[in-house]
Each structure stands twice: as C-alpha cells, then as structure tokens.
Amino acid sequence: MKNVICLVLLILSIISCGDKKKNVLIIGDSISIGYTPFVAESLKSVADVFHNPGNAASTKHTVDSIPNWIKEKNWDVIVFNYGLHDLCYRNDKNKKDKINGKQQVPLPDYEQNLNKILNILSSTNAKIIFVNTTYIPCNEPGRRNGDELIYNKTAEKVMNENDISICDLHKVSIDVHKCYGKGERDVHYYEKGYKELAKTVVKAIKSEL
C-alpha cells in the first residue's frame, strides 16, 4: 500500500511540473511596452510574461541594468530589442534633431553593446529571441527612414554569429503602421497596432517554449 501511495505521489508531482507555467521576460523600448500586454494575454495559459521596469531605451543606457532584470526569476525565454533609441538623432539640448543632431549610439557601438548584452543573457538558461527594429516613418523628427534597416542588418549579423533567433517585426510593422500607426511623424502605434505586432512576437515565443 505504501508503495502505491508513493507511486501516486510521484505521478502527481510529474503532472504538476508539466503543468507549471513558463517565465518569459521581454526587454525593450516603448514599442515592446505597447505589445507586451497582448503577448501576455495570448500566452496566459502557458506562460507568465513580464517586461523590464520602464523603458529599456538604448543599448548604452541599459547594459548595466540587465543583470538586475534577469536575476529576478528563472527565465525560460528572454525576448529583447534595441534600435529605435540607438539610431535616434539628438542635438546638444537633447532634443530630437536629425538635421543637426548625432545618433545616440553609433553603429559600431551598437554592435559592441549587443555583444555585451548577449554575454550577460548567456548566463541564464533561457532561450533568447531578438526582435528587430520596427518601421520608421519618413517625417519622424529624430529618426531617418531606412536607418532601421542598417541597424537591423548589424543586429542580424551579431545574432547569427551567436546563434540567436530573430523575430522579424520590421517586416510586419510596415503594413501595421499604415493602418494603425500614429502618423508619419511618430514611430508608435494605436492599441490595434500593438495588438497586431503582438501576434508575431507570440509566434516567435511559442516556437521556443
């Protein structure tokens, strides 16, 4: 009888472990903040989805913060994105200015910082997904349309060298911005836009869970 009880408890333990939700961390800028609630809703039956505190902004801004973000839990999947802040032009008064300003993080530094971030993320047992930078409309005051392609190309090189999965959100964002973007001077989206972007991110996460 005792052996039977032990066997039943063992089976229940295995079932319980199998039903345990996964932990997913999303690190990124305001675009990721916008789609995270929809990702969390879509994955609620299989995963608990979290976003880093606040806006992760540029690679330079948050390299030192990432160790604190990843130590909070045992992560199964970590999704991260950097680009829109890195390539943004700002002048001496820290105002968006693609005419007289300088990019916050030049391309060589962006590449170097991505490698630093990956070195930190590799300390976890999580599966890593990089989400590339979304569409930049032509009249955005601090960003040049097409720069996101250049930064995405560099990011792709780094991810391929490190065998990291890439979620191509840029391709999807072009059409989503036409329908649900906040205009030709803004990289952001209305709620329906973030909901559409979330579908692509969810698909990428599911493939790693």
VEXVO-470309 format. One line per 10 residues: number of its first residue (from 1); their letters; for each residue x, y, z of N, C-alpha, C, CB. Coordinates in pm, whole numbers. Glycine has a CB too. Example, Ala and Ser with C-alpha at 12.3 -4.5 7.8 and 13.67 -1.06 7.14 Angstrom:
BEGIN
1	AS	1319 -569 780 1230 -450 780 1320 -330 780 1131 -447 905 | 1285 -225 708 1367 -106 714 1290 3 787 1408 -60 572 .
end
This chain:
BEGIN
1	MKNVICLVLL	83 -121 0 0 0 0 87 126 0 -94 0 122 | 192 119 83 283 233 93 348 262 -42 390 207 199 | 386 156 -113 449 172 -244 352 234 -345 498 38 -295 | 227 197 -335 124 252 -425 108 401 -401 -11 179 -405 | 102 440 -274 87 582 -239 206 662 -291 75 599 -86 | 325 608 -274 445 676 -323 442 693 -475 571 597 -282 | 394 589 -543 385 594 -689 286 700 -733 344 458 -745 | 170 706 -664 68 807 -697 123 947 -675 -59 787 -611 | 194 968 -564 251 1099 -535 354 1139 -639 314 1100 -396 | 431 1041 -684 531 1067 -787 466 1109 -918 619 945 -809 .
11	ILSIISCGDK	360 1039 -954 289 1072 -1079 228 1212 -1070 178 968 -1108 | 167 1243 -955 108 1375 -937 214 1485 -943 35 1382 -803 | 331 1456 -890 441 1551 -893 486 1579 -1036 559 1500 -810 | 495 1473 -1116 535 1486 -1256 433 1567 -1334 554 1348 -1320 | 305 1539 -1309 198 1613 -1377 203 1760 -1339 60 1554 -1342 | 224 1785 -1210 230 1922 -1161 342 1999 -1225 245 1923 -1010 | 459 1936 -1237 573 2000 -1300 546 2029 -1447 698 1914 -1286 | 477 1936 -1511 446 1953 -1652 350 2067 -1678 390 1826 -1708 | 264 2095 -1580 164 2200 -1596 216 2337 -1554 42 2166 -1516 | 335 2343 -1498 389 2469 -1449 410 2567 -1564 520 2445 -1375 .
21	KKNVLIIGDS	368 2691 -1543 383 2791 -1647 530 2831 -1664 298 2914 -1615 | 562 2869 -1786 696 2918 -1816 706 3066 -1781 730 2895 -1966 | 828 3111 -1760 854 3252 -1733 917 3317 -1856 945 3270 -1610 | 853 3423 -1906 902 3493 -2024 931 3638 -1987 798 3486 -2141 | 1049 3685 -2021 1088 3824 -1996 1103 3898 -2128 1220 3831 -1915 | 1039 4013 -2139 1053 4099 -2256 1131 4223 -2214 913 4138 -2316 | 1241 4249 -2282 1324 4367 -2257 1319 4454 -2381 1471 4326 -2222 | 1286 4582 -2364 1281 4667 -2482 1227 4806 -2457 1200 4602 -2585 | 1203 4875 -2567 1161 5016 -2564 1009 5029 -2555 1212 5088 -2689 | 957 5146 -2589 814 5172 -2575 730 5087 -2670 786 5319 -2600 .
31	ISIGYTPFVA	787 5045 -2782 713 4957 -2873 685 4824 -2802 792 4934 -3006 | 786 4772 -2735 768 4645 -2663 673 4662 -2544 903 4592 -2613 | 676 4779 -2482 582 4807 -2373 439 4802 -2426 612 4945 -2307 | 422 4851 -2550 290 4854 -2610 234 4717 -2642 293 4935 -2733 | 320 4625 -2690 267 4494 -2729 271 4389 -2618 343 4443 -2847 | 347 4415 -2510 360 4316 -2403 226 4270 -2343 446 4373 -2294 | 131 4361 -2313 4 4313 -2256 -70 4214 -2346 -87 4430 -2227 | -61 4233 -2476 -129 4143 -2570 -54 4010 -2582 -141 4210 -2708 | 77 4015 -2570 155 3892 -2567 120 3812 -2442 308 3922 -2571 | 113 3882 -2328 79 3817 -2201 -59 3753 -2206 86 3918 -2087 .
41	ESLKSVADVF	-153 3821 -2266 -289 3769 -2276 -293 3644 -2364 -385 3876 -2331 | -221 3647 -2473 -222 3533 -2566 -154 3410 -2507 -153 3572 -2695 | -56 3432 -2419 21 3320 -2364 -18 3284 -2222 167 3353 -2369 | -125 3343 -2171 -157 3330 -2028 -178 3186 -1982 -279 3410 -1998 | -216 3097 -2072 -239 2958 -2033 -109 2879 -2020 -330 2890 -2133 | -1 2930 -2080 124 2854 -2079 242 2929 -2018 159 2813 -2218 | 230 3061 -2004 344 3138 -1956 302 3264 -1880 434 3176 -2072 | 387 3303 -1787 375 3433 -1722 473 3526 -1792 403 3424 -1567 | 421 3636 -1844 502 3728 -1925 529 3856 -1846 432 3760 -2059 | 655 3896 -1843 696 4016 -1770 773 4109 -1865 783 3979 -1647 .
51	HNPGNAASTK	772 4237 -1832 853 4335 -1904 951 4398 -1806 765 4445 -1973 | 1069 4433 -1855 1164 4501 -1766 1102 4630 -1712 1297 4531 -1842 | 1143 4676 -1596 1087 4800 -1540 1112 4918 -1634 1148 4830 -1402 | 1006 4986 -1673 1020 5106 -1757 1066 5077 -1898 1115 5200 -1694 | 1127 5179 -1958 1172 5174 -2097 1321 5138 -2101 1146 5310 -2168 | 1355 5032 -2171 1495 4991 -2178 1580 5086 -2262 1505 4850 -2235 | 1515 5167 -2345 1582 5271 -2425 1693 5214 -2512 1638 5379 -2334 | 1814 5272 -2505 1923 5231 -2594 2010 5124 -2530 2009 5351 -2632 | 2096 5063 -2613 2189 4963 -2562 2283 5025 -2459 2270 4900 -2677 | 2327 5146 -2486 2418 5215 -2395 2352 5243 -2261 2467 5346 -2458 .
61	HTVDSIPNWI	2226 5279 -2267 2152 5319 -2147 2131 5203 -2050 2018 5378 -2185 | 2118 5083 -2101 2071 4974 -2014 2164 4854 -1999 1942 4926 -2064 | 2282 4858 -2056 2374 4745 -2040 2396 4712 -1892 2509 4775 -2107 | 2410 4815 -1810 2435 4793 -1668 2311 4748 -1591 2489 4919 -1606 | 2193 4769 -1649 2068 4735 -1580 2026 4590 -1600 1957 4826 -1626 | 2067 4531 -1709 2020 4397 -1745 2049 4291 -1639 2082 4355 -1874 | 2167 4292 -1576 2191 4191 -1473 2086 4190 -1362 2327 4211 -1412 | 2037 4308 -1327 1932 4316 -1224 1799 4263 -1275 1916 4460 -1176 | 1771 4283 -1402 1643 4239 -1457 1638 4087 -1468 1620 4302 -1594 | 1747 4025 -1506 1743 3881 -1530 1756 3798 -1403 1852 3842 -1626 .
71	KEKNWDVIVF	1797 3859 -1293 1816 3782 -1170 1686 3761 -1093 1917 3849 -1082 | 1578 3825 -1137 1452 3820 -1064 1388 3681 -1065 1355 3919 -1123 | 1404 3607 -1176 1340 3476 -1190 1427 3382 -1271 1201 3489 -1254 | 1388 3256 -1275 1449 3162 -1367 1372 3170 -1498 1449 3016 -1309 | 1430 3235 -1596 1360 3263 -1721 1372 3146 -1818 1416 3390 -1787 | 1259 3116 -1883 1258 3013 -1988 1286 3076 -2125 1124 2939 -1990 | 1232 3194 -2146 1253 3268 -2271 1277 3415 -2238 1131 3252 -2369 | 1377 3474 -2302 1401 3618 -2290 1395 3678 -2430 1539 3649 -2222 | 1307 3775 -2447 1291 3846 -2573 1350 3986 -2554 1138 3853 -2617 | 1437 4029 -2645 1492 4164 -2627 1502 4239 -2758 1628 4157 -2561 .
81	NYGLHDLCYR	1501 4372 -2747 1508 4459 -2864 1575 4590 -2830 1368 4484 -2921 | 1664 4633 -2920 1723 4767 -2911 1740 4819 -3052 1859 4767 -2835 | 1721 4949 -3071 1739 5007 -3203 1685 5148 -3216 1675 4922 -3304 | 1558 5167 -3186 1495 5297 -3208 1562 5410 -3130 1350 5291 -3171 | 1607 5382 -3009 1676 5484 -2931 1822 5498 -2974 1668 5451 -2781 | 1883 5388 -3010 2024 5392 -3052 2043 5478 -3176 2074 5249 -3078 | 1955 5463 -3273 1971 5532 -3401 1911 5672 -3402 1909 5452 -3510 | 1848 5714 -3293 1784 5844 -3285 1887 5957 -3279 1692 5850 -3163 | 1861 6063 -3355 1950 6180 -3357 1901 6282 -3254 1955 6243 -3500 | 1994 6330 -3173 1963 6434 -3074 2071 6543 -3078 1952 6372 -2930 .
91	NDKNKKDKIN	2027 6667 -3054 2122 6779 -3055 2179 6804 -2916 2053 6906 -3106 | 2253 6913 -2901 2320 6943 -2775 2222 6967 -2660 2408 7064 -2792 | 2097 6997 -2694 1995 7019 -2591 1912 6893 -2566 1903 7135 -2632 | 1960 6783 -2622 1895 6652 -2608 1756 6648 -2672 1884 6615 -2461 | 1736 6733 -2772 1612 6733 -2847 1629 6652 -2975 1567 6879 -2880 | 1522 6586 -3018 1528 6513 -3145 1563 6609 -3258 1394 6442 -3173 | 1665 6573 -3335 1710 6663 -3442 1795 6583 -3541 1790 6783 -3383 | 1731 6536 -3647 1804 6454 -3743 1882 6538 -3844 1707 6362 -3817 | 1871 6670 -3832 1947 6760 -3919 2081 6798 -3855 1866 6887 -3949 | 2075 6844 -3730 2195 6891 -3662 2242 6799 -3548 2171 7028 -3608 .
101	GKQQVPLPDY	2165 6697 -3518 2199 6611 -3405 2291 6496 -3442 2075 6557 -3344 | 2327 6420 -3341 2409 6300 -3358 2334 6179 -3307 2545 6314 -3285 | 2361 6065 -3367 2295 5943 -3322 2340 5908 -3180 2325 5826 -3419 | 2244 5866 -3098 2273 5837 -2959 2379 5727 -2944 2146 5796 -2887 | 2366 5623 -3025 2463 5513 -3023 2502 5482 -3168 2404 5384 -2950 | 2621 5527 -3210 2667 5498 -3347 2673 5348 -3373 2804 5560 -3373 | 2667 5312 -3498 2656 5171 -3537 2765 5080 -3477 2661 5161 -3688 | 2893 5120 -3480 2996 5031 -3420 2972 5006 -3271 3135 5091 -3440 | 2928 5110 -3200 2900 5095 -3057 2776 5009 -3034 2880 5233 -2991 | 2679 5024 -3124 2557 4943 -3117 2593 4795 -3127 2457 4982 -3229 .
111	EQNLNKILNI	2679 4761 -3222 2721 4622 -3240 2795 4572 -3115 2811 4609 -3364 | 2884 4654 -3064 2960 4616 -2945 2869 4595 -2824 3065 4723 -2913 | 2772 4685 -2808 2679 4674 -2695 2590 4552 -2705 2593 4799 -2686 | 2546 4518 -2826 2465 4397 -2844 2542 4273 -2800 2421 4382 -2990 | 2670 4269 -2832 2752 4156 -2789 2767 4152 -2637 2890 4162 -2855 | 2778 4268 -2575 2785 4274 -2428 2655 4221 -2367 2811 4419 -2382 | 2543 4262 -2426 2413 4219 -2375 2399 4067 -2387 2298 4289 -2451 | 2439 4014 -2501 2429 3869 -2522 2518 3793 -2424 2467 3833 -2666 | 2633 3848 -2393 2720 3784 -2294 2652 3775 -2158 2852 3861 -2282 | 2576 3878 -2125 2504 3879 -1998 2387 3780 -2002 2453 4021 -1965 .
121	LSSTNAKIIF	2312 3784 -2111 2195 3696 -2124 2235 3549 -2129 2116 3731 -2249 | 2355 3523 -2178 2400 3384 -2189 2426 3321 -2052 2526 3377 -2273 | 2427 3403 -1948 2446 3349 -1812 2320 3280 -1762 2486 3461 -1715 | 2211 3297 -1833 2086 3230 -1798 2072 3103 -1880 1963 3324 -1821 | 1975 3022 -1845 1945 2903 -1925 1831 2929 -2023 1911 2784 -1834 | 1794 3056 -2036 1680 3092 -2119 1712 3081 -2268 1634 3233 -2087 | 1608 3057 -2345 1619 3067 -2490 1601 3214 -2525 1513 2976 -2563 | 1687 3265 -2611 1693 3408 -2641 1633 3437 -2779 1838 3459 -2633 | 1552 3543 -2784 1495 3588 -2912 1523 3737 -2926 1341 3559 -2919 | 1578 3778 -3039 1596 3920 -3067 1484 3966 -3160 1735 3947 -3131 .
131	VNTTYIPCNE	1419 4076 -3123 1314 4135 -3206 1374 4256 -3276 1187 4176 -3121 | 1374 4257 -3409 1439 4368 -3477 1355 4496 -3474 1469 4331 -3620 | 1416 4605 -3517 1358 4739 -3501 1247 4764 -3602 1466 4844 -3516 | 1140 4823 -3554 1021 4847 -3636 1038 4967 -3729 900 4869 -3546 | 942 4982 -3816 940 5082 -3923 952 5226 -3870 812 5069 -4004 | 1032 5306 -3941 1044 5449 -3910 977 5529 -4021 1194 5492 -3894 | 871 5605 -3990 805 5686 -4092 895 5800 -4141 675 5743 -4037 | 869 5847 -4261 960 5942 -4327 976 6076 -4256 912 5967 -4466 | 872 6124 -4191 877 6258 -4131 904 6258 -3981 748 6329 -4158 | 951 6146 -3928 983 6140 -3785 1098 6238 -3759 1022 5994 -3740 .
141	PGRRNGDELI	1084 6329 -3662 1181 6438 -3645 1321 6398 -3599 1127 6535 -3548 | 1333 6284 -3534 1463 6247 -3481 1523 6122 -3541 1453 6230 -3336 | 1453 6063 -3637 1499 5937 -3695 1483 5942 -3847 1422 5817 -3634 | 1576 5878 -3916 1571 5876 -4061 1518 5743 -4111 1709 5903 -4120 | 1417 5750 -4197 1363 5630 -4258 1474 5557 -4331 1247 5665 -4355 | 1490 5429 -4302 1594 5348 -4363 1708 5317 -4267 1648 5418 -4484 | 1726 5402 -4166 1831 5373 -4067 1801 5243 -3991 1844 5490 -3967 | 1672 5214 -3975 1637 5091 -3904 1684 4968 -3982 1485 5085 -3881 | 1688 4978 -4113 1736 4866 -4195 1886 4843 -4173 1708 4892 -4345 | 1959 4954 -4160 2103 4946 -4138 2132 4885 -4001 2168 5086 -4150 .
151	YNKTAEKVMN	2062 4932 -3901 2082 4880 -3765 2034 4736 -3755 2009 4968 -3662 | 1926 4705 -3823 1877 4566 -3823 1977 4471 -3889 1742 4556 -3894 | 2044 4520 -3991 2143 4438 -4060 2259 4405 -3966 2195 4510 -4186 | 2303 4505 -3891 2411 4483 -3795 2365 4388 -3685 2458 4616 -3734 | 2243 4408 -3636 2189 4320 -3532 2178 4176 -3584 2051 4370 -3485 | 2136 4161 -3708 2125 4027 -3768 2260 3957 -3771 2067 4036 -3912 | 2364 4034 -3805 2500 3978 -3808 2540 3927 -3669 2601 4085 -3857 | 2515 4008 -3567 2550 3970 -3429 2471 3847 -3386 2524 4086 -3332 | 2343 3844 -3416 2258 3732 -3374 2298 3603 -3446 2110 3764 -3401 | 2329 3614 -3573 2371 3494 -3648 2503 3439 -3595 2384 3527 -3797 .
161	ENDISICDLH	2593 3530 -3558 2722 3487 -3503 2705 3415 -3369 2814 3607 -3486 | 2597 3449 -3300 2574 3391 -3167 2461 3290 -3165 2543 3501 -3068 | 2412 3253 -3284 2306 3153 -3298 2180 3191 -3219 2356 3017 -3251 | 2138 3317 -3233 2020 3369 -3165 1905 3384 -3263 2052 3505 -3098 | 1787 3341 -3224 1668 3353 -3309 1630 3499 -3327 1549 3274 -3248 | 1582 3533 -3446 1539 3669 -3476 1391 3670 -3511 1623 3730 -3593 | 1318 3758 -3445 1178 3781 -3477 1171 3904 -3568 1090 3801 -3347 | 1131 3886 -3692 1131 3996 -3790 1004 4080 -3775 1141 3940 -3935 | 1007 4170 -3678 890 4256 -3655 888 4373 -3753 890 4308 -3511 | 1004 4407 -3807 1009 4519 -3902 922 4493 -4024 1153 4544 -3945 .
171	KVSIDVHKCY	932 4374 -4079 855 4340 -4198 705 4357 -4173 884 4195 -4242 | 660 4311 -4058 518 4321 -4023 478 4466 -3995 487 4234 -3900 | 569 4540 -3933 536 4675 -3887 510 4774 -4000 647 4727 -3801 | 562 4747 -4118 541 4839 -4231 392 4853 -4261 617 4789 -4356 | 326 4740 -4276 182 4743 -4306 100 4781 -4183 136 4607 -4360 | 143 4737 -4065 70 4770 -3943 72 4921 -3920 130 4697 -3821 | 186 4984 -3949 195 5129 -3928 104 5205 -4023 340 5176 -3945 | 89 5153 -4144 -1 5219 -4240 -144 5222 -4188 4 5147 -4376 | -184 5116 -4121 -322 5103 -4073 -342 5160 -3933 -364 4959 -4075 | -245 5135 -3845 -265 5166 -3703 -151 5247 -3642 -281 5039 -3626 .
181	GKGERDVHYY	-63 5306 -3726 43 5390 -3674 -9 5529 -3639 156 5401 -3774 | 65 5601 -3558 23 5734 -3513 70 5845 -3606 74 5759 -3374 | 83 5814 -3734 117 5917 -3831 260 5911 -3878 89 6051 -3773 | 292 5999 -3974 424 5999 -4038 531 6070 -3958 414 6062 -4173 | 495 6120 -3840 596 6182 -3753 616 6103 -3623 554 6326 -3719 | 562 5981 -3619 562 5906 -3493 587 5757 -3520 428 5926 -3418 | 678 5698 -3444 709 5555 -3461 612 5466 -3385 852 5527 -3416 | 523 5526 -3308 435 5449 -3220 303 5410 -3288 406 5528 -3094 | 223 5332 -3215 101 5273 -3270 -17 5294 -3176 121 5124 -3297 | -136 5287 -3236 -256 5281 -3154 -272 5138 -3102 -383 5325 -3235 .
191	EKGYKELAKT	-365 5117 -3014 -382 4988 -2948 -395 4873 -3047 -504 4991 -2859 | -470 4891 -3153 -487 4785 -3252 -355 4751 -3320 -591 4827 -3358 | -269 4851 -3334 -138 4827 -3393 -52 4738 -3305 -68 4958 -3419 | -51 4768 -3176 28 4686 -3083 -28 4544 -3076 29 4749 -2944 | -158 4533 -3087 -221 4401 -3086 -177 4320 -3206 -374 4414 -3083 | -166 4385 -3320 -120 4316 -3442 27 4277 -3431 -142 4405 -3565 | 110 4366 -3378 252 4337 -3362 271 4218 -3267 326 4460 -3310 | 187 4212 -3164 199 4107 -3063 185 3968 -3125 93 4127 -2955 | 105 3955 -3230 83 3824 -3291 215 3763 -3340 -16 3836 -3408 | 300 3847 -3399 428 3799 -3450 522 3762 -3335 494 3905 -3539 .
201	VVKAIKSEL	521 3841 -3229 605 3813 -3112 560 3685 -3043 602 3932 -3012 | 429 3667 -3031 375 3545 -2970 418 3422 -3048 220 3551 -2962 | 411 3430 -3178 451 3316 -3264 597 3281 -3240 428 3348 -3414 | 682 3382 -3227 825 3359 -3204 848 3293 -3068 904 3491 -3214 | 777 3340 -2968 792 3285 -2832 743 3141 -2827 716 3370 -2729 | 630 3114 -2888 575 2978 -2889 673 2879 -2952 442 2974 -2964 | 745 2923 -3050 839 2833 -3117 955 2795 -3027 892 2897 -3244 | 976 2871 -2918 1086 2844 -2826 1040 2782 -2695 1162 2970 -2797 | 910 2783 -2668 860 2729 -2542 861 2574 -2543 718 2781 -2515 .
end
